[in-house]
Amino acid sequence: MDQPKWLDEAWRELGQHEGPGAHDNPRILALYRDAGHGEVTHDETAWCAAFAGACLVRAGYAGSGSLMARSYLSFGEAANESRTGAIAVLSRGGDPSLGHTGFLIGETDDAVILLGGNQGDAVSVAAFPRSRLLGLRWPGNAGEAASTAASAQADEDRAFEHALAHVLEMEGGYTDDPYDPGGPTNKGITLRVFAEWKHVTVDAVSFAALKSELKVIPDAMVSGIYRERYWQPAQCERLPPSLALMHFDAGVNHGTGGAARMLQEALGVDVDGDIGPGTLSAVARSEPVALIERYAGLRRARYRALPHFWRFGRGWLARVDQTLIAAKSLQTAKLFPSEKGHATMTTSVTPVPPVMVPAAAPKWWGESMTIWGAVLTALASVLPALASIGGISLTPDLIQEAGAHVAAAVQAFVALAGTMVTIYGRVQARQPLERRVMNLKL
């Protein structure tokens, strides 16, 4: 029986298993790479979607471009009948964001049989209850699908790289501030997160070595950690790039759960920390710049409520301000013109020379109401005490009223003098203005 080419590729990987302990199976890492996620460096990252995507790519098709199993629910076209090799998508637990995917190779009355990755931590054949089946999909036109998926992946990669560059600029290099509860940190990666990524426990024996390794953490690992621990869990790839930048930065600094709740509060929807269809629909209806500004305001309020605000507050608030500027610039520059197609900006801009405006002449202090207000306030406080020594009764109200009359008289005099000088100057201006060429030698 003929079978689709991607199923041939899938059978070639049968039996591949995750590496023991901290060791990684290079064949599984190759699946991530071929599926378009070469930044993943550990085979314990959920990889059923990577397996499906890699097999499709190797067969000349395109995967969904995502490591989320449910991304295949919108992939290609629906398979209306049970077809060998169809991409099956299953539910997993009660979380609507989780799932499993594999290739259909058989079925019974109450089960579907899949050849898939990450089934018992291996590429295997396994049966699953039919009640978990969410849908069966089949790739569309190979060339069209590959082009669309590649374009979508390129758009997401560009948005992620832009947001990551901003976050790394905000985070800076290695720090070990005793007031920072995160402890030793490099490029925003704490020692704890670094150890978890390497599957190592932080203890008295490993601490010094991990700290030394953290100081020279490779860029590829930094990118992988940020994409897997923050960008993807925060579902930034499903947001407009300008909002994704603000949301990603918040996820890094406040945690992805806290960022999700702030985004929902800014949108005015139910705050449950789960970015689902309702939240995404509200994002699509919102005015981008106004939404980003509300989000920034919530971040500032959250920072001010933290116990270490006295130590880090100024830097935290500056970070929000700079992130807001970067996000708004991304929106107004149309570097990514739409949510569906984030094409780079190709319009050339002709620089406009600045207009030189003469500086205004300095104002005389007597014209300033601010200075007069300060003088009157001081007099209202001091003169009653001084006057009482000489037996004179002065109330603050009397001083304020007298001072106001004096201020008005002075301003009227200044206005009259200015008018007289203007008239005199106009009368004296008998000679026409001349334009002279001056040569300066430096």
C-alpha positions as CSV (number, residue, x, y, z in Angstrom):
1,M,0.0,0.0,0.0
2,D,1.3,3.4,-1.0
3,Q,1.9,5.8,1.9
4,P,2.7,9.5,1.9
5,K,6.3,10.5,1.8
6,W,6.3,12.1,5.3
7,L,5.3,8.7,6.7
8,D,8.4,7.2,5.1
9,E,10.4,9.8,7.0
10,A,8.6,9.0,10.2
11,W,9.3,5.3,10.1
12,R,13.0,6.0,9.7
13,E,13.0,7.5,13.2
14,L,11.1,4.7,14.9
15,G,12.8,3.8,18.2
16,Q,14.7,7.0,18.7
17,H,14.6,7.8,22.4
18,E,15.4,10.8,24.6
19,G,19.0,10.7,26.0
20,P,19.5,9.5,29.6
21,G,19.9,12.2,32.3
22,A,21.5,15.3,31.0
23,H,22.5,13.7,27.7
24,D,20.6,14.6,24.5
25,N,19.9,12.4,21.5
26,P,21.3,14.3,18.5
27,R,18.7,12.6,16.2
28,I,15.9,14.3,18.3
29,L,17.7,17.6,18.3
30,A,17.9,17.3,14.5
31,L,14.0,17.1,14.5
32,Y,13.9,20.5,16.2
33,R,16.3,21.9,13.7
34,D,14.5,20.6,10.6
35,A,11.2,21.8,12.0
36,G,12.6,25.3,12.2
37,H,13.6,25.4,15.9
38,G,17.3,25.0,16.0
39,E,17.5,27.1,19.1
40,V,16.2,24.2,21.2
41,T,19.2,22.3,22.7
42,H,17.6,19.7,25.0
43,D,15.5,16.8,23.9
44,E,13.2,17.0,27.0
45,T,11.4,19.9,25.4
46,A,8.0,18.7,24.2
47,W,8.7,17.4,20.7
48,C,5.7,15.6,19.2
49,A,5.0,18.7,17.0
50,A,8.8,18.9,16.1
51,F,8.7,15.3,15.0
52,A,5.6,15.9,12.8
53,G,7.1,19.1,11.3
54,A,10.5,17.6,10.6
55,C,9.0,14.6,8.8
56,L,6.9,16.9,6.7
57,V,9.8,19.2,5.8
58,R,12.0,16.3,4.9
59,A,9.3,15.1,2.5
60,G,9.2,18.5,0.8
61,Y,6.2,19.9,2.6
62,A,5.9,22.4,5.4
63,G,4.9,21.9,9.0
64,S,2.9,24.3,11.1
65,G,6.1,26.2,12.2
66,S,5.2,25.8,15.8
67,L,6.1,23.4,18.7
68,M,2.6,23.4,19.9
69,A,0.6,20.3,19.0
70,R,-2.6,22.1,18.5
71,S,-1.1,24.4,15.9
72,Y,-1.9,21.5,13.5
73,L,-5.6,22.0,14.0
74,S,-5.3,24.9,11.5
75,F,-2.7,23.2,9.3
76,G,-3.4,22.3,5.6
77,E,-6.9,21.0,5.0
78,A,-9.3,18.8,6.9
79,A,-9.1,15.1,6.3
80,N,-12.8,14.1,6.0
81,E,-12.1,10.4,6.2
82,S,-9.5,8.3,8.0
83,R,-6.5,8.4,5.8
84,T,-3.2,6.7,6.5
85,G,-0.6,9.3,7.3
86,A,-3.1,12.0,8.2
87,I,-1.9,14.4,11.0
88,A,-4.0,13.6,14.1
89,V,-4.4,16.2,16.8
90,L,-5.4,15.0,20.3
91,S,-6.4,16.7,23.5
92,R,-4.2,16.3,26.6
93,G,-5.7,16.8,30.0
94,G,-8.1,19.6,30.7
95,D,-5.8,22.4,29.5
96,P,-7.2,23.7,26.1
97,S,-3.7,24.9,25.1
98,L,-2.1,21.4,25.5
99,G,-2.3,18.5,23.1
100,H,-0.5,15.8,21.2
101,T,0.0,15.1,17.5
102,G,1.2,12.2,15.4
103,F,0.5,10.4,12.1
104,L,-2.5,8.1,11.8
105,I,-1.6,4.6,10.8
106,G,-4.6,2.6,12.0
107,E,-7.8,2.7,14.1
108,T,-10.3,0.6,16.1
109,D,-13.8,1.3,17.2
110,D,-12.6,3.2,20.2
111,A,-9.0,4.1,19.5
112,V,-6.7,5.7,17.0
113,I,-3.2,4.3,16.4
114,L,-0.5,6.9,15.8
115,L,3.1,6.8,14.8
116,G,4.5,9.8,16.6
117,G,7.3,11.4,18.6
118,N,7.4,11.9,22.3
119,Q,5.2,8.9,22.9
120,G,6.8,7.4,26.0
121,D,9.8,9.7,25.4
122,A,10.4,8.0,22.1
123,V,9.3,7.7,18.4
124,S,6.8,4.8,18.8
125,V,3.5,3.4,17.7
126,A,0.8,3.9,20.4
127,A,-3.0,3.7,20.7
128,F,-5.0,6.7,22.1
129,P,-8.7,6.9,23.0
130,R,-10.8,8.1,20.1
131,S,-12.5,10.5,22.5
132,R,-9.3,12.6,22.6
133,L,-9.2,13.1,18.8
134,L,-9.8,16.8,18.0
135,G,-9.2,16.6,14.2
136,L,-7.4,15.1,11.3
137,R,-5.4,17.3,8.8
138,W,-3.8,16.8,5.5
139,P,-1.1,19.0,3.9
140,G,-2.4,21.3,1.1
141,N,-0.4,22.2,-2.0
142,A,3.2,21.4,-1.2
143,G,4.7,24.5,-2.7
144,E,2.1,26.9,-1.5
145,A,2.1,25.5,2.0
146,A,5.8,25.6,2.2
147,S,5.9,29.2,1.1
148,T,3.2,30.3,3.5
149,A,4.7,28.5,6.4
150,A,8.2,29.7,5.7
151,S,6.9,33.3,5.4
152,A,5.0,33.0,8.7
153,Q,8.1,31.5,10.5
154,A,10.3,34.2,9.1
155,D,7.9,36.8,10.4
156,E,7.9,35.3,13.9
157,D,11.6,34.9,13.9
158,R,12.1,38.5,13.0
159,A,9.7,39.7,15.7
160,F,11.4,37.5,18.3
161,E,14.9,38.6,17.4
162,H,13.8,42.3,17.5
163,A,12.2,41.8,21.0
164,L,15.1,39.7,22.3
165,A,17.6,42.4,21.2
166,H,15.6,45.0,23.3
167,V,15.4,42.7,26.3
168,L,19.1,42.0,26.3
169,E,19.8,45.7,26.1
170,M,17.6,46.3,29.1
171,E,19.1,43.4,31.1
172,G,22.7,44.1,30.5
173,G,25.6,41.8,31.4
174,Y,26.6,39.9,34.5
175,T,25.4,41.1,37.9
176,D,25.4,39.7,41.4
177,D,23.7,42.3,43.5
178,P,23.1,41.1,47.1
179,Y,19.7,42.9,47.1
180,D,18.6,41.1,43.9
181,P,16.5,38.0,44.9
182,G,17.5,36.4,41.6
183,G,21.1,36.2,42.7
184,P,23.9,35.9,40.0
185,T,22.4,36.9,36.6
186,N,23.8,37.3,33.1
187,K,21.9,38.7,30.2
188,G,18.8,38.4,32.3
189,I,19.3,34.6,32.9
190,T,19.4,33.8,36.6
191,L,21.6,31.0,38.0
192,R,18.5,29.0,38.9
193,V,17.1,29.2,35.3
194,F,20.5,28.4,33.9
195,A,20.9,25.3,36.1
196,E,17.4,24.1,35.2
197,W,18.2,24.5,31.5
198,K,21.3,22.3,32.0
199,H,19.4,19.8,34.2
200,V,21.8,20.5,37.1
201,T,20.9,21.1,40.7
202,V,22.3,24.2,42.4
203,D,24.0,23.2,45.6
204,A,27.3,23.9,47.5
205,V,29.2,21.7,45.2
206,S,27.9,22.9,41.8
207,F,27.4,26.6,42.7
208,A,30.9,27.9,41.8
209,A,31.1,26.0,38.6
210,L,27.6,27.1,37.4
211,K,28.4,30.7,38.3
212,S,31.6,30.6,36.1
213,E,29.6,29.0,33.2
214,L,26.9,31.5,33.5
215,K,29.4,34.4,33.0
216,V,30.2,33.0,29.5
217,I,26.7,31.6,28.6
218,P,26.6,31.1,24.8
219,D,24.3,33.4,22.7
220,A,22.5,30.3,21.2
221,M,21.6,29.1,24.7
222,V,20.4,32.6,25.7
223,S,18.1,32.7,22.6
224,G,16.8,29.2,23.3
225,I,16.0,30.0,27.0
226,Y,14.2,33.2,26.1
227,R,12.2,31.6,23.3
228,E,11.2,28.5,25.2
229,R,10.7,29.9,28.7
230,Y,9.2,33.3,27.9
231,W,8.3,34.0,24.2
232,Q,6.4,30.8,23.5
233,P,4.6,30.4,27.0
234,A,3.5,34.0,26.8
235,Q,2.2,33.3,23.3
236,C,4.0,36.4,21.9
237,E,3.9,34.9,18.4
238,R,0.1,35.3,18.4
239,L,0.3,39.1,19.2
240,P,1.0,42.1,16.9
241,P,4.8,42.6,17.1
242,S,4.6,46.0,18.9
243,L,2.4,44.5,21.6
244,A,4.6,41.3,21.6
245,L,7.6,43.4,22.4
246,M,6.0,44.9,25.5
247,H,4.4,41.6,26.5
248,F,7.7,39.7,26.1
249,D,9.6,42.3,28.2
250,A,7.0,42.1,30.9
251,G,7.1,38.3,30.8
252,V,10.8,38.3,31.4
253,N,10.6,40.8,34.3
254,H,7.3,39.9,35.9
255,G,6.9,36.2,34.9
256,T,4.7,35.0,32.0
257,G,1.7,34.5,34.3
258,G,1.9,38.1,35.7
259,A,2.4,39.5,32.2
260,A,-0.7,37.6,31.0
261,R,-2.8,39.1,33.8
262,M,-1.6,42.6,33.2
263,L,-2.4,42.3,29.5
264,Q,-5.9,41.1,30.3
265,E,-6.4,43.9,32.8
266,A,-5.2,46.4,30.1
267,L,-7.7,44.9,27.7
268,G,-10.6,45.0,30.2
269,V,-11.3,41.2,29.9
270,D,-11.5,38.5,32.5
271,V,-8.2,38.2,34.3
272,D,-7.4,34.5,34.5
273,G,-3.8,34.4,33.3
274,D,-4.7,32.3,30.3
275,I,-4.3,34.0,26.9
276,G,-7.1,32.2,25.0
277,P,-9.5,33.1,22.2
278,G,-11.3,35.8,24.2
279,T,-8.1,37.6,25.1
280,L,-6.8,37.4,21.5
281,S,-10.1,38.6,20.1
282,A,-9.9,41.6,22.5
283,V,-6.4,42.3,21.3
284,A,-7.6,42.4,17.6
285,R,-10.3,44.9,18.5
286,S,-8.0,47.2,20.5
287,E,-6.2,50.4,19.3
288,P,-2.5,49.3,19.5
289,V,-0.9,52.4,20.9
290,A,-3.5,53.0,23.6
291,L,-3.3,49.3,24.7
292,I,0.5,49.5,25.0
293,E,0.2,52.7,27.0
294,R,-2.3,51.1,29.5
295,Y,0.0,48.0,29.7
296,A,2.9,50.2,30.6
297,G,0.9,52.0,33.3
298,L,0.1,48.7,34.9
299,R,3.7,47.7,34.9
300,R,4.7,50.9,36.6
301,A,2.1,50.3,39.3
302,R,3.3,46.7,39.8
303,Y,6.9,47.8,40.2
304,R,6.0,50.5,42.8
305,A,4.3,47.8,44.9
306,L,7.4,45.7,45.1
307,P,9.5,45.7,48.3
308,H,12.8,46.3,46.5
309,F,11.5,49.4,44.6
310,W,13.7,51.6,46.8
311,R,16.7,49.9,45.4
312,F,15.8,49.1,41.8
313,G,12.7,51.4,41.2
314,R,14.4,54.0,39.1
315,G,15.8,51.4,36.7
316,W,12.6,49.5,36.5
317,L,10.6,52.6,35.6
318,A,13.2,53.6,33.0
319,R,12.9,50.2,31.5
320,V,9.1,50.5,31.1
321,D,9.6,54.0,29.5
322,Q,12.2,52.7,27.1
323,T,10.1,49.6,26.2
324,L,7.1,51.8,25.6
325,I,9.1,54.0,23.2
326,A,10.4,51.0,21.4
327,A,7.0,49.4,21.1
328,K,5.3,52.6,19.9
329,S,8.1,53.2,17.4
330,L,7.6,49.7,16.1
331,Q,3.9,50.3,15.6
332,T,4.2,53.8,14.0
333,A,7.2,52.9,11.8
334,K,5.1,49.9,10.4
335,L,8.2,47.8,10.4
336,F,5.6,45.0,10.7
337,P,2.6,46.5,9.0
338,S,0.0,43.8,10.0
339,E,-0.5,40.9,12.3
340,K,-0.8,38.5,9.3
341,G,2.2,39.6,7.3
342,H,5.1,41.4,9.0
343,A,7.0,42.6,6.0
344,T,10.0,44.7,6.5
345,M,9.9,48.4,5.7
346,T,11.2,49.2,2.3
347,T,10.1,52.8,1.9
348,S,13.0,55.2,1.6
349,V,12.8,58.3,3.7
350,T,14.4,61.6,2.7
351,P,15.8,63.3,5.8
352,V,14.4,66.7,6.5
353,P,16.9,69.3,7.7
354,P,16.0,70.7,11.1
355,V,14.4,74.2,11.2
356,M,16.4,76.5,13.3
357,V,14.2,78.6,15.6
358,P,15.7,81.5,17.5
359,A,15.7,81.1,21.2
360,A,13.2,83.3,23.0
361,A,14.7,86.2,25.0
362,P,14.9,85.4,28.7
363,K,12.0,86.6,30.8
364,W,12.6,89.2,33.5
365,W,12.0,87.7,36.9
366,G,9.3,90.3,37.7
367,E,7.2,88.9,34.9
368,S,7.0,85.4,36.5
369,M,3.9,84.6,38.4
370,T,5.7,81.6,39.9
371,I,8.3,83.9,41.6
372,W,5.6,86.4,42.7
373,G,3.6,83.5,44.2
374,A,6.7,82.3,46.2
375,V,7.4,85.9,47.4
376,L,3.8,86.4,48.6
377,T,3.7,83.0,50.3
378,A,6.9,83.9,52.2
379,L,5.6,87.3,53.2
380,A,2.3,85.9,54.4
381,S,4.2,83.6,56.8
382,V,6.9,86.0,58.0
383,L,5.5,89.5,58.1
384,P,2.7,88.9,60.7
385,A,5.3,87.7,63.2
386,L,7.5,90.6,62.5
387,A,4.7,93.1,62.6
388,S,3.4,91.8,65.9
389,I,6.7,92.8,67.6
390,G,5.9,96.4,66.7
391,G,2.3,96.2,67.7
392,I,1.0,96.1,64.1
393,S,-1.7,93.5,63.2
394,L,-1.2,92.1,59.7
395,T,-3.2,89.1,58.5
396,P,-2.1,86.8,55.6
397,D,-5.2,87.9,53.7
398,L,-4.2,91.5,53.8
399,I,-0.7,90.7,52.7
400,Q,-1.9,88.5,49.8
401,E,-4.3,91.3,48.6
402,A,-1.6,94.0,48.8
403,G,0.9,91.7,47.1
404,A,-1.5,91.0,44.3
405,H,-2.0,94.7,43.7
406,V,1.8,95.3,43.6
407,A,2.3,92.4,41.2
408,A,-0.5,93.7,38.9
409,A,1.0,97.2,39.0
410,V,4.5,96.0,38.1
411,Q,3.2,93.9,35.2
412,A,1.2,96.8,33.9
413,F,4.3,99.0,34.1
414,V,6.4,96.4,32.3
415,A,3.8,96.0,29.5
416,L,3.6,99.8,29.0
417,A,7.4,100.2,28.9
418,G,7.7,97.3,26.4
419,T,5.0,99.0,24.1
420,M,6.8,102.4,24.2
421,V,10.2,100.8,23.3
422,T,8.6,98.9,20.4
423,I,7.0,102.2,19.0
424,Y,10.3,104.0,19.4
425,G,12.2,101.3,17.7
426,R,9.8,101.2,14.7
427,V,10.0,105.0,14.3
428,Q,13.9,104.9,14.3
429,A,14.0,102.1,11.7
430,R,14.4,104.3,8.6
431,Q,17.1,102.3,6.8
432,P,16.1,99.2,4.8
433,L,17.5,96.0,6.0
434,E,20.6,94.9,4.0
435,R,21.9,91.4,3.4
436,R,25.7,91.3,3.8
437,V,28.1,88.5,3.0
438,M,30.6,87.7,5.7
439,N,33.7,85.6,5.4
440,L,35.0,83.9,8.4
441,K,38.5,82.5,8.7
442,L,39.1,79.7,11.2
